Amino acid sequence: MAYTAPRISTRPSGRRHPLVATAMVLPLATLLVVVFGGWDAVVTQASSVGVMLGR
């Protein structure tokens, strides 16, 4: 039977840096906002929360 060496990971285990994760997500988030008109929904929700908090 052949001996197989254990796989060596080139990427360290753990979490990504927050800026890297943000840079990965922003293009998709921007596309979704443009395609689905999400900016209006964000503004509406923020306005509702502001009214609820009394601002």
FENCORUR-V528808 format. One record per backbone hydrogen bond with DSSP energy under -0.5 kcal/mol. CO is the residue of the C=O (numbers start at 0). NH is the residue of the N-H. Records with the same first field share a line. If there is no record, write none. Layout:
# FENCORUR-V528808
CO: NH / NH
This chain:
# FENCORUR-V528808
2: 4
6: 8
16: 19 / 20
17: 21
18: 22
19: 23
20: 24
21: 25
22: 26
24: 28
25: 29
26: 30
27: 31
28: 32
29: 33
30: 34
31: 35
32: 36 / 37 / 38
36: 39 / 40
37: 41
38: 42
39: 43
40: 44
41: 45
42: 46
43: 47
44: 48
45: 49
46: 50
47: 51
48: 52
49: 54
50: 53
